[in-house]
Amino acid sequence: MTYAPDRELHLTHDAERGYWHFVLYIEPPGACGSALNATQQFDPGPSPYAAEWLNRLQRCDPDALHVTLVGSNEAQALWHPCVYEDPDSPSAVAQDGCVCWQTFRDPVTWLPVTAHHYRTVTGNIENWQYRTYAPLSLPDGERLEALIIDREPHMFWIRSSSGRLHVMPEQTGAGYSCGYHGGGPVQLASMIDKIVASDGYDVAAEPSSRTRPSERVLAWVSSEAADRTQELTLNQLKILTRTGMVG
């Protein structure tokens, strides 16, 4: 079915069947969805990396990809304004509190982002929690400049050769972690091995690692030394694979 720009599209709800029926036309530059891309959910807190990434997002109208991030029960709220925009919004609480959702897009990767605003009446508690999908790879032609372990929001970032910050590519079921012995550190160590072997050009996400990563890299990733916020340049990653230390 071809999209006709002069036709107005409506989100509708079937009360008996309990889910949303909608038709929205989107053309993301690559595959994106819960079947492939891992969902990322985080509270940015004081993280400068999260603040940098969030600062480049562009506010946009909700589309089908945003709905996949929140599910059918919250879908309608994506179209409700924030209490700061309309004190009488369906998502406002006593014209002061708020439980709204806002929608954004990363202009570099076109990935959808949702932000859930939680504000109590009088504002003694107020926070934002963000959801997005991890990319499956860096943009074409980009090379890794640094791998960033960001402990505040429990996120892993990639700084590319263009200077841009990206959520670390990840597939569903293949999450990264560090500081203990388990599947997450194995996945991270395998990614580091691949990055070094490709001289920083291959940062594509893969399913759970099928091969055992370097014992030197895995030992460091599983140690307390890895479990802190830090930037690891490509040169440091190369040193890690040779020596088991980042220098």
N, C-alpha and C positions, 0 to 999 in steps of 0.2 A: 504494500500500500504506500503510495507516494504522498509525502507531506504537502499540504496545500496551505500556504501562509495566510490566506484570507479566511481560513476556518478557525473558529475559536474552539479550543480544547478544554474540556471540563474534567475535573477529578470527581468521581462519583463513588458512593458507598452502597453496597448491598447489605441491608441490615440482617437479612436471613442467612446469608452465606458468610458475612463477617469479614470481607476483605475488599480491597480497593480495585476498581477497574479503571485503567487510564491508558491513554495513548499520548506519548510525548516523543517528539522527534529530536534525537541528539546524534552527533557525529564526533565521538571522542577519537583522538588520534591513534589509540591502540586499545587492546582488550582491557576491560576493566569490569570487575564484578566479583561478587563473593565466591563464585566458583573457582576463580583463579587468584585474584589479588587478596592478600591478607588484610583484614580490617585493623586499623590502628585507632585506639581510643586513649586519649590522654588529657590530663590537666596540666597546662603549661607551667603553672607555678612561676618561680623566678628564673626559669631557664632562658638564657639569652638566645639559644639556638631556636627554641620554640617561638620566641618573640620575633626573631628574624623571619622565620618561615611564615608565621601568621601575618606579618606585616605586608607581605606581598600578595596575599589573597585578595580576590575581588568579589564583592557582594554580587549576588545574582539571584534570579528567580529559581525556585525549586524545579528540578526535573526528575526523570525516572531514576537516575543514579543516586540522587539525594534520598529518594524514598527507600532505596535498598539499604541505605545506611541506618535508617531509623525503624523500619518495619511498618506494617499496616496500622498498628494501634496509634502511632504517633504521626502518621502521614499528614493528616489534616492540619496539625499544628504547624507544619512547615509554612503554611500560608498565613499564619496569624502574626500580626505585628508585635514587637516588644512593648513592654509597659512604658519604656522611654519614648516610644513613637506614638503610642495610643494607650492612655490609662484605662480605656474601656475595652481593650483587646480581650478576646476569649482566653488568652494565655496570661492575662494580668490577674493578680490576686489583690482584692481590695484597693485597686488603683495604685498599688505601690509595690507589691511583690510580683514575681514573674516566674513562669516556667516555659518560656517560649523557646522556639528553635529558629536559628538563622542559617541561611545557606550561602556558601561561597564556592569559588572555583579557583584552583591554582592555575594562573595564566601560562605557566611554563609547561606543565604536564596535562592540564585540563582535568585533573582529578577532582571529584566532588568533595566538599567539606561541609559538615554540619556542625553547628555550635549550639549546645544546650545551655541556656541561661537559667540559673537557679538563684532567686533572690527572695529572701523572706520579707514579710511586711516590716517596714522600718529599715530594712537593709543591713541588719546586724550580721547576716550571713549572705554572701553573694559570690558566686563563682561561675565559670564557664568551663564546659568540658567539650572537647573537640573529637570528631570522628572523621576518618577518611580511609581511603584505600592506599596501601603501599604501591608504588609503581612496580612493574615487572623488570624494568631496566632503566638505565640512564638515557636521556635523550641521545639520539644518533650523533656520533662524533665526539661525545663527551668522554673525558678520562677522569678517573678518581684522583683528587688532590689530597683528600684526607678522609679517614673514617672517624666518626665522632661517637663516643660512648657518652650519653647524656643521662645521668642517673636521676635527675630531678623528676622528669616526666617518664622515666624508664623507656627512653627512645634511642634508636640508633639512626644516625644521619650520615649522609655522604656529601662532602664538599667536592664539586666537580671542577674541571679545568676552567670553566667559565666563571667560577666564583660563586655559583648558585648553590644553595642548600637544598637537598632532597631527602625525603624519607628513604631509608635504606630499602632497596628492592627486596620484596619478600612475597612468597607464595603462601596461600592458605595452608596451615598445618606445618609450617617450617619456620617457626619463630626463633629469634635470637635472644640470648641472655649471656651472662658472664658471672664469675665469682663463685661457682660451685660446679660439681660434676653432674652433668646431665645432658639432655638432648639439645637444649638451647645453646650451650657453649660449643657442642660438636658442630651445630649448624653454622655458628659464627666463625669457628676455626676453619671450616671447609670453605666459607666465602673468602676468608683472608687468603687461604692457599690459592684459590682461583684468581683473586685480584693480583697477587704477586706473580703468578705464572703468566698472566696476560699483560704484565707491565701496566696495570691499572685500567685497561680497556674493557675487561669483561666483569661487569658488576650485575649481570642478569640474575634474577631470582630463579631458584630451582626447587623442586620438591625436596623433602627430607633427604639429607645426604646419604648417598648409596656407598660412599667410600670413606674409610677412616682418614681423618685429617692428620697433618703432621703432628707428631707427639709433642714437639717443642711448642708449636703454636697452641695446641689444645691445653697443655699444662699451664701456659701463661693465661689464656682466656679463662680457665677454670679457677685461677688463683685470686686472692684478695687484691693483687696489684691491678687487675683489670677492672675491678668493681668500683670505679670512681669516674667522675666526669673528666674526659680527656680527649684530645685530638691526636690521632695517629696518622702521620703523613705517609705517603707511599714509600718513602725511603725508610721510615721506621718500621713499616710492615715488612719490608724486605729484610731488615736487620733481625726482626722477630723470627722469621722463618729460618734464618741462618744460625741464630744464637739462643733463641728462646727468651730474649729480652728486647725491650723497645729502645734501649739506650738511655 
